[in-house]
């Protein structure tokens, strides 16, 4: 159950980051409202995942690592932002780090 709520955390955080891009510095009302609502929701979901026993350090590392990776890929695919080979290597290392954190407790 903890990982279900962690996935909601990541999803809402990604939506918040993307909508903040479209808010133009919080000058556009609807994207700004969406940003505030989903960012608050992401922290709520994270708190619930902690209640289900998720380790705060591991959970936050997964949240931030997956979030950064997904947002970077979204920017590359949909916003035509550039991504260098070194940045792609960084994303791979983030994923390897997350897997290492997850399996390190076994």
C-alpha positions in Angstrom: 0.0 0.0 0.0 2.9 2.4 0.8 4.2 2.1 -2.8 0.7 2.7 -4.2 0.6 6.0 -2.4 4.2 6.8 -3.3 3.2 6.3 -7.0 0.4 8.8 -6.4 2.9 11.1 -4.9 5.1 10.9 -7.9 2.3 11.3 -10.4 0.9 14.4 -8.7 4.3 16.0 -8.3 5.0 15.5 -12.0 1.7 17.0 -12.9 2.5 19.9 -10.6 5.9 20.5 -12.2 4.5 20.4 -15.7 1.6 22.7 -14.8 3.9 25.2 -13.2 5.7 25.4 -16.6 2.4 26.4 -18.2 1.6 28.9 -15.4 4.1 31.3 -16.8 5.4 32.3 -13.4 2.0 31.9 -11.8 0.6 34.6 -14.1 -2.0 32.2 -15.6 -4.7 31.3 -13.2 -5.8 27.8 -14.1 -2.3 26.2 -14.4 -1.4 28.0 -11.2 -4.3 26.6 -9.3 -3.6 23.1 -10.7 0.0 23.5 -9.5 -1.0 24.4 -6.0 -3.6 21.7 -5.7 -1.5 18.8 -7.0 1.6 19.8 -5.1 -0.4 19.8 -1.8 -1.8 16.4 -2.9 1.6 15.0 -3.5 2.7 15.8 0.0 -0.5 14.3 1.4 0.1 11.1 -0.6 3.7 11.0 0.7 2.5 11.4 4.3 0.1 8.5 3.8 2.8 6.3 2.3 4.8 7.0 5.4 1.9 5.9 7.6 2.0 2.6 5.7 5.6 2.0 6.8 7.6 3.5 4.0 11.1 4.6 5.1 11.2 8.4 4.7 14.7 8.5 3.3 14.1 5.7 0.8 10.7 7.1 -0.1 12.0 10.6 -0.7 14.9 9.3 -2.8 12.5 7.3 -5.0 10.1 10.2 -5.2 12.7 12.8 -6.3 14.7 10.4 -8.5 11.7 9.1 -10.4 10.2 12.6 -10.6 13.3 14.1 -12.0 13.7 11.3 -14.6 10.0 11.5 -15.7 10.0 15.3 -16.0 13.3 15.3 -17.9 11.9 12.7 -20.4 8.6 14.7 -20.6 10.6 17.9 -21.4 12.6 16.1 -24.1 9.7 14.4 -25.8 6.9 16.9 -25.5 8.6 20.3 -24.9 11.5 19.7 -27.3 14.0 20.5 -24.6 17.5 19.3 -25.3 19.1 16.4 -23.3 22.8 15.6 -23.6 24.4 12.2 -23.4 25.8 13.1 -20.0 22.3 14.1 -18.8 21.0 10.7 -20.1 23.7 9.0 -18.2 22.7 10.9 -15.1 19.1 9.6 -15.5 20.4 6.0 -15.9 22.5 6.5 -12.7 19.4 7.8 -10.9 17.5 4.7 -11.9 20.4 2.4 -10.9 20.6 4.3 -7.5 16.9 3.8 -6.9 17.1 0.1 -7.6 20.1 -0.2 -5.4 18.3 1.6 -2.5 15.3 -0.7 -3.0 17.3 -3.9 -3.0 19.9 -2.8 -0.5 17.7 -3.7 2.4 17.4 -7.4 1.4 
